[in-house]
Amino acid sequence: MTSDGHEKLAAALDARSLSFPVEPDEVVEKSVFDADPDAVPETTFPQSVASGGPESTGVVVWTRIDPEAYREDEPLGIEVAHDPDFDEVVHRGTVAAEHVTPAHDYAVSVDLLGLLDPDRFYHYRFTYDGVRSRVGRCHTLPAADSSPDSLRLAVLTCQDYTNGYYGAYHRVAEEDVDFVVHVGDFIYESVAGDYKGRGSPDLPDRDLELPSGHDLAWTLEDYRYLYRAYRSDRFLQEALERHTIIAARDDHEFTDNVHWDPEVGAPRGPNHPRGEDPEFMTGLAADALTAWWEYMPSRIGFDEDAESFGERYRLWQSFAFGDLVDIVMTDERLYRDPPRNADNHLPAWFPLSFGYDAPERSMLGTDQREWFLDEVRDSDATWTVWSDEVLTVPFRVGVGPLTLHPSESGWDGYGHERRLITDEVARADIENFVTLTGDMHCYIASYQQTTYENPFSHVFGGEPENTDHRVGVEFMTPAITSVTVSEGLGASGGLWGSVSEKILSPFVRAQNPHIEFFDSHHWGYSVVEFTPEECTYTAYSVDKLDDSSDPDTEVMVALRVPEGRVEIQDRSLDETDA
């Protein structure tokens, strides 16, 4: 590889046995599929099944064998059918025993590429040593030359296992959606309540203890333990059995606020006890990626002859849904420059943020940014969608030089690169540009713009913002369980919660007139639907303290964006009437 600053991380990964999807073999021994009808699936498949990495002719299906059920020479059977009873089997194959191995924590991803038809739902199941898994359902992408009538996505993020229950996942399992898009923070690397607040619940049945004995993930076994624990939840399993997932990574899949330090060619974790140790952090990032590949069904591009880390281990990718939607998914942790104020040891949100717009600071890195802009410019779909991990629009509190930017890990710290992107979207005349994001544990609907006006000219009777600056819209999905602003302040319930809810949203929107909707008092998920005529965003709140199959659920907001117009319209009354 030529030098791109990531050689040490590439070398650390090259030295490992990585769990990439394997192609199934043609059936050699039909007895592999013999199973005891009374056998309990959970005894052999404790994390159940899942699917991801969709293509038009296949998906990646995933499972994990319990170590107690593991047999060294036992192959794994995979069956795919049109129906859940498997009367119409379309493929039957085996995975050789060598791919079911302790080296990958007994997790297996199977690539069905080339075996399925476009835009079809299929059912699949595994058989291992006489035990069948639960049945999963997967979905392929539409053909490239197709014109889908619609695309419905459940959008999820931020699910701290120790800070709530996963009733939202049960609701997602019930949703009539085509795919699940998870924009990051599938796990949290802390088990000691580091990301809780004054109002966070005490849930002893969600306590975790890392194998290393540390409070933060320290080893590969720690990350594996976290994925096993998170994926043991019955509601999370239910949703991933039902829907094919398209997943990104944010910081907590590694460690809090991780970024790249170009001076030493290694990740840096300001909130990890060994975050300033380049050798340790390189190994930690390799551990995190190794576990992610083991536990998340995905099709990450790998090219051993590539000339850069970004091409060798492709962590950014795109998905085409016929001529209706193109989704471009970026990686915003392993390429981002250090946060603002890193050199003067001040918080990134501190108002005296020297170098705030410094042109050399990047979140995507040059290669990824150029790839991203090429993908966006070349899209011929009706809707061009950016699956982004962190808030792209400004989020500010204050006046003039005293303005704070509390979203320290968002694009506020990379203002020059943000303008490069929005200017290019405007210059290329890209219509129907929609960004789906998470990270901040809020519901947000906002306008992406080439410039953002002084909010006080808007608040105190001045001219409203020039809508000609708008280039797209951004919809943030709420956290499933992670701490919100209100919870952190102890204001998520009672009288103070009710009062703060009425105050906080208008205050935020007054400071940020490009934000049309804001809420940081609830948890849940969102459903985003695209048709040739419109994009709709429906955000739900789900009670994270109810560990049942019927948690309190309500529509927080329902919005639409008409095709060809950068305009967020309220459709809450339509949703209520329905």
Number of C-alpha atoms within 10 A of each C-alpha: 14 10 9 13 18 22 16 18 21 18 13 16 19 12 9 12 10 15 19 20 22 16 16 20 13 11 16 9 11 11 11 21 22 14 14 11 10 8 13 13 19 16 16 23 23 19 27 26 26 29 28 28 24 29 24 23 19 23 27 27 29 25 24 25 25 16 15 8 13 17 14 11 11 15 19 22 26 25 18 25 20 17 15 16 11 16 9 12 16 16 17 19 22 23 21 16 14 13 19 23 18 13 13 20 20 17 23 27 30 22 24 22 18 12 13 21 18 18 21 16 18 20 22 28 24 28 22 23 19 15 23 24 25 17 20 26 24 26 28 26 23 22 18 13 9 13 16 17 12 16 17 19 22 25 29 30 32 27 26 27 25 25 23 23 25 28 27 33 24 21 20 25 21 13 16 13 18 23 23 23 23 24 27 24 26 27 24 26 26 22 20 15 14 11 18 18 18 13 17 23 15 13 13 8 7 15 13 17 15 21 17 13 10 14 17 22 28 25 20 19 17 23 28 22 19 25 22 16 15 22 21 15 16 15 22 20 21 21 23 25 22 26 28 28 29 23 22 25 23 26 23 21 24 29 26 22 18 28 24 23 19 16 7 14 17 25 32 28 24 17 13 17 10 15 19 16 15 18 17 17 23 23 20 25 24 24 23 25 19 21 25 21 20 25 26 25 29 26 21 16 15 15 14 13 9 13 13 20 23 21 18 17 16 16 20 19 18 15 17 21 24 21 20 22 24 21 22 22 22 23 22 27 20 24 22 20 23 23 27 26 19 13 9 10 8 13 15 24 20 16 20 16 21 14 16 18 17 14 12 12 20 22 27 22 19 13 13 20 17 13 16 21 17 11 17 24 16 12 19 16 20 23 25 25 24 20 25 24 29 22 23 22 21 23 22 18 17 12 13 9 9 11 17 19 21 18 19 20 26 22 20 26 28 25 22 18 23 22 15 14 18 19 17 17 20 17 11 13 12 20 18 23 22 22 24 26 27 27 26 26 25 22 27 22 23 24 25 24 24 19 14 17 15 15 20 16 13 16 15 9 8 10 10 14 17 11 12 11 17 20 24 26 23 23 25 32 33 32 29 29 27 28 30 26 20 23 21 16 14 16 21 24 15 9 10 12 17 13 13 16 19 11 11 17 17 16 12 18 19 18 21 23 23 23 21 18 21 19 23 22 24 26 29 33 25 27 22 22 18 22 18 19 12 17 21 21 26 21 26 22 23 27 22 24 16 15 14 14 13 13 19 14 16 13 16 17 23 21 22 19 22 16 18 15 14 20 17 21 13 17 16 16 11 10 13 11 6 6
